[in-house]
Amino acid sequence: MICSLGDSLEEIVDAVRHKRIRLDRVPFTLASLPYTKPYYLIERNVTDKLHNRSEAYFYEVLFSAVSRAFLDAGLNKTEIRDMNVFFGSTSMDVPVFEGNHRKSSSTVSGTFLKSSYGYGKIAGAIVERFGIGGNCYSFATACTSSANALLYAAAMIGEGVIDRALVVGYDLFNNLGFYGFEALKSIAETDYRPFDKMRDGLILGEACGAVILEGKRRKAGDFIHLGGANLCDTYSVTSHDEEGFAVAETMNRALRQAGILPGDICAVKAHATGTENNDRTECAAMKVTFGCEMPPVTCLKPFIGHTVGACGVNELILFTESVKTGFVPSTPGFREVDDKLNLMPLTENMEAGEGIFMLNYFGFGGNCTTLIISNKGDRA
Amino acid sequence: MIAMYIHSASSFIGGENTDPIFLKEKLGSYTEEHFRRVNRFILLTLLGARQCVHNHALDFDTAIYLTTEHGNLGETASVLDEIYTAGSLPKPFGFINTMSNTAAFYLARNLGVRGRNIMVSSQHLSFERGLELLQVDFALGATGDALIGGVDEALLSRTTLEEQTNRVFKMVNGSGWLYVRPVKDGACGEISEIRSFSDGHACIKWMTERGKSNVDLVSFGALIDADEAAAMKKILHPLAEFDYLCDYGYSGSATACGISLFIMLFHGKTLLHINRDQRGHFAVIEVERY
């Protein structure tokens, strides 16, 4: 995983454990706006500065994250060759286009229409680079993109359709997203504070995460996917029904598919974008699902930002790697309970052992996805 | 293979410069909802899918699988122009609509369904991959009824495709849809095979081993070259080739359009659709029209 916290899992988990975050500010130069907004940027060395980025940089980050996932999983060449690729992203190849456009004098839309090779391009580049022989599936469901990639990769393995999957969530900084969310007035001024009374929006982040899924555990402590669900809340294209029923139904279906009850959940990783509507809807839905027995809730976006379509994979990695080292992360930045939500996320790291956990993801277009994962030894 | 029965099909194919106003007018034949702030991609999605389920009462849990090569190409280009050329923040709904799954959302809302809502892409094999996901959902019981379609705006740049294929295509806006259920009662056809191969040899071997189960019609995706098509026809002995690319034109979702056109046009026939991507991976879909 590569994100604003670093490019090694040890470094990233250590930062999470000690609530260290790294937040930049980015100006709206193209629109000549007289202010900046926060952004969780990847910065591994000086050449990573936004204005220096190129197509080569985009693929270097991607291939580096995938290489590390292969290395960490201990896959041999045959295992890599035979796997299938599930890719999820909101921006897809827009960062590549924007990088190329900076060096071009053509009209923007003309260049884009001619240079866009489609949503499947990035997964295609992964299989070419690593000699992967399996199929590619690129998911574009806004902020649930890579969560849905995980859902289907797990389902295909579970059904015996495939043996192994590489699941990648990748969204790199792009002006389309940064200016777009600013147009929606969704970006917070300074701090990321989901569920907090003083929350004022989301802060975008960039990340590339890669996970390997197989039908059997390779190492003790590896997580398994017990079940999941995806539904469409047709309330609004930008927000969810504030009563939370559609979101709650997604959680309940995931629980049923996993064959467990709400009381079996040890902790919930909330989507928690920090926007007014998301947090209200998500709280309402969790109350419908869990009633008065709400499990501990954590919000991971204050660590790495809202990585949009990539958050499915990257927050899964952040969560599982933290639990592997013994803790469920707290939510940095949370200060005051919002009486309307009446929910306090973890403010200190919680000791974690074996258990079953719920991960929630929501997106534009009413997309709702819930994953249920476990590290319990008896479910291998 | 889990049975996938086709209960209806539709294909909307529009000229390269189909006017969104024309699409809105045409959509008015199928729904009273007035759509604001929607673009060509969304209208193509709505029109193709509404045509498909016009005479069906849908279950609340019906799922939508939207496959595409390029997604919301036109609006993404316009929003980039707002940022880079006009130097302004984009219009909020313009930005939201760059996320192509909004098309599947508007469709779900219009139809009053809230099942799975998935958008998937895979270079030249998007529709085939979408069918594979649907098949897994059927097997898991995660989806009962489903609308699966392929939607793409006409490509303004032909260069890449023509370099890959050595063919010249008429570029069109395409939206092809199937209404698929796991029950046979009331069906007009079925998908009897979805299969992928890592190369052409494996695909040819499979065709050879199929023996006498010949098909009436064959059709080929854009990247199958003339030699490959000839070799396959020699094995399959079809009655005819359904060259939908020549007859109706190319869009990124030509496969979805071709298969839905087959269902609409060829009663009592079987079709084997053979496709490949630029890596040389092959995929076949066998369809029977009752």
HADDOCK unambig.tbl for C-alpha pairs under 7 A between the chains (distance, minus, plus):
assign (segid A and resid 30 and name CA) (segid B and resid 83 and name CA) 6.73 0.50 0.50
assign (segid A and resid 30 and name CA) (segid B and resid 84 and name CA) 6.44 0.50 0.50
assign (segid A and resid 30 and name CA) (segid B and resid 87 and name CA) 5.23 0.50 0.50
assign (segid A and resid 31 and name CA) (segid B and resid 83 and name CA) 6.92 0.50 0.50
assign (segid A and resid 31 and name CA) (segid B and resid 87 and name CA) 4.37 0.50 0.50
assign (segid A and resid 31 and name CA) (segid B and resid 88 and name CA) 4.61 0.50 0.50
assign (segid A and resid 31 and name CA) (segid B and resid 89 and name CA) 6.51 0.50 0.50
assign (segid A and resid 108 and name CA) (segid B and resid 80 and name CA) 6.51 0.50 0.50
assign (segid A and resid 108 and name CA) (segid B and resid 81 and name CA) 5.60 0.50 0.50
assign (segid A and resid 108 and name CA) (segid B and resid 84 and name CA) 6.84 0.50 0.50
assign (segid A and resid 109 and name CA) (segid B and resid 77 and name CA) 4.37 0.50 0.50
assign (segid A and resid 109 and name CA) (segid B and resid 78 and name CA) 6.19 0.50 0.50
assign (segid A and resid 109 and name CA) (segid B and resid 80 and name CA) 6.52 0.50 0.50
assign (segid A and resid 109 and name CA) (segid B and resid 81 and name CA) 5.84 0.50 0.50
assign (segid A and resid 112 and name CA) (segid B and resid 77 and name CA) 6.17 0.50 0.50
assign (segid A and resid 113 and name CA) (segid B and resid 73 and name CA) 6.99 0.50 0.50
assign (segid A and resid 113 and name CA) (segid B and resid 77 and name CA) 6.73 0.50 0.50
assign (segid A and resid 113 and name CA) (segid B and resid 156 and name CA) 6.63 0.50 0.50
assign (segid A and resid 113 and name CA) (segid B and resid 157 and name CA) 6.97 0.50 0.50
assign (segid A and resid 114 and name CA) (segid B and resid 157 and name CA) 5.31 0.50 0.50
assign (segid A and resid 118 and name CA) (segid B and resid 69 and name CA) 5.23 0.50 0.50
assign (segid A and resid 118 and name CA) (segid B and resid 70 and name CA) 4.25 0.50 0.50
assign (segid A and resid 119 and name CA) (segid B and resid 69 and name CA) 6.01 0.50 0.50
assign (segid A and resid 119 and name CA) (segid B and resid 70 and name CA) 5.73 0.50 0.50
assign (segid A and resid 119 and name CA) (segid B and resid 121 and name CA) 5.97 0.50 0.50
assign (segid A and resid 120 and name CA) (segid B and resid 69 and name CA) 6.97 0.50 0.50
assign (segid A and resid 120 and name CA) (segid B and resid 121 and name CA) 5.62 0.50 0.50
assign (segid A and resid 120 and name CA) (segid B and resid 122 and name CA) 4.62 0.50 0.50
assign (segid A and resid 120 and name CA) (segid B and resid 123 and name CA) 4.88 0.50 0.50
assign (segid A and resid 121 and name CA) (segid B and resid 123 and name CA) 6.82 0.50 0.50
assign (segid A and resid 133 and name CA) (segid B and resid 198 and name CA) 6.70 0.50 0.50
assign (segid A and resid 136 and name CA) (segid B and resid 122 and name CA) 5.92 0.50 0.50
assign (segid A and resid 137 and name CA) (segid B and resid 120 and name CA) 6.43 0.50 0.50
assign (segid A and resid 137 and name CA) (segid B and resid 121 and name CA) 6.05 0.50 0.50
assign (segid A and resid 137 and name CA) (segid B and resid 122 and name CA) 5.54 0.50 0.50
assign (segid A and resid 137 and name CA) (segid B and resid 129 and name CA) 6.75 0.50 0.50
assign (segid A and resid 138 and name CA) (segid B and resid 120 and name CA) 5.42 0.50 0.50
assign (segid A and resid 138 and name CA) (segid B and resid 121 and name CA) 4.97 0.50 0.50
assign (segid A and resid 138 and name CA) (segid B and resid 122 and name CA) 6.04 0.50 0.50
assign (segid A and resid 139 and name CA) (segid B and resid 119 and name CA) 5.84 0.50 0.50
assign (segid A and resid 139 and name CA) (segid B and resid 120 and name CA) 4.61 0.50 0.50
assign (segid A and resid 139 and name CA) (segid B and resid 121 and name CA) 6.48 0.50 0.50
assign (segid A and resid 140 and name CA) (segid B and resid 101 and name CA) 6.56 0.50 0.50
assign (segid A and resid 140 and name CA) (segid B and resid 119 and name CA) 5.52 0.50 0.50
assign (segid A and resid 140 and name CA) (segid B and resid 120 and name CA) 6.17 0.50 0.50
assign (segid A and resid 141 and name CA) (segid B and resid 101 and name CA) 5.26 0.50 0.50
assign (segid A and resid 141 and name CA) (segid B and resid 118 and name CA) 6.54 0.50 0.50
assign (segid A and resid 141 and name CA) (segid B and resid 119 and name CA) 5.92 0.50 0.50
assign (segid A and resid 142 and name CA) (segid B and resid 99 and name CA) 6.04 0.50 0.50
assign (segid A and resid 142 and name CA) (segid B and resid 101 and name CA) 6.88 0.50 0.50
assign (segid A and resid 155 and name CA) (segid B and resid 136 and name CA) 6.95 0.50 0.50
assign (segid A and resid 156 and name CA) (segid B and resid 136 and name CA) 6.45 0.50 0.50
assign (segid A and resid 176 and name CA) (segid B and resid 80 and name CA) 6.51 0.50 0.50
assign (segid A and resid 179 and name CA) (segid B and resid 89 and name CA) 5.63 0.50 0.50
assign (segid A and resid 179 and name CA) (segid B and resid 90 and name CA) 6.90 0.50 0.50
assign (segid A and resid 180 and name CA) (segid B and resid 89 and name CA) 6.70 0.50 0.50
assign (segid A and resid 180 and name CA) (segid B and resid 90 and name CA) 5.96 0.50 0.50
assign (segid A and resid 180 and name CA) (segid B and resid 92 and name CA) 6.72 0.50 0.50
assign (segid A and resid 180 and name CA) (segid B and resid 95 and name CA) 5.47 0.50 0.50
assign (segid A and resid 183 and name CA) (segid B and resid 89 and name CA) 5.66 0.50 0.50
assign (segid A and resid 183 and name CA) (segid B and resid 90 and name CA) 6.25 0.50 0.50
assign (segid A and resid 183 and name CA) (segid B and resid 91 and name CA) 6.74 0.50 0.50
assign (segid A and resid 183 and name CA) (segid B and resid 92 and name CA) 5.64 0.50 0.50
assign (segid A and resid 184 and name CA) (segid B and resid 92 and name CA) 5.56 0.50 0.50
assign (segid A and resid 230 and name CA) (segid B and resid 116 and name CA) 5.30 0.50 0.50
assign (segid A and resid 231 and name CA) (segid B and resid 114 and name CA) 6.02 0.50 0.50
assign (segid A and resid 231 and name CA) (segid B and resid 115 and name CA) 5.05 0.50 0.50
assign (segid A and resid 231 and name CA) (segid B and resid 116 and name CA) 4.52 0.50 0.50
assign (segid A and resid 231 and name CA) (segid B and resid 117 and name CA) 6.16 0.50 0.50
assign (segid A and resid 232 and name CA) (segid B and resid 114 and name CA) 4.76 0.50 0.50
assign (segid A and resid 232 and name CA) (segid B and resid 115 and name CA) 5.95 0.50 0.50
assign (segid A and resid 232 and name CA) (segid B and resid 116 and name CA) 6.13 0.50 0.50
assign (segid A and resid 232 and name CA) (segid B and resid 117 and name CA) 5.70 0.50 0.50
assign (segid A and resid 233 and name CA) (segid B and resid 114 and name CA) 6.15 0.50 0.50
assign (segid A and resid 234 and name CA) (segid B and resid 105 and name CA) 6.68 0.50 0.50
assign (segid A and resid 234 and name CA) (segid B and resid 108 and name CA) 6.75 0.50 0.50
assign (segid A and resid 234 and name CA) (segid B and resid 109 and name CA) 5.10 0.50 0.50
assign (segid A and resid 234 and name CA) (segid B and resid 114 and name CA) 6.68 0.50 0.50
assign (segid A and resid 237 and name CA) (segid B and resid 102 and name CA) 6.70 0.50 0.50
assign (segid A and resid 237 and name CA) (segid B and resid 105 and name CA) 6.81 0.50 0.50
assign (segid A and resid 365 and name CA) (segid B and resid 101 and name CA) 6.17 0.50 0.50
assign (segid A and resid 365 and name CA) (segid B and resid 102 and name CA) 4.71 0.50 0.50
assign (segid A and resid 365 and name CA) (segid B and resid 105 and name CA) 4.96 0.50 0.50
assign (segid A and resid 366 and name CA) (segid B and resid 105 and name CA) 6.58 0.50 0.50
assign (segid A and resid 367 and name CA) (segid B and resid 117 and name CA) 6.84 0.50 0.50
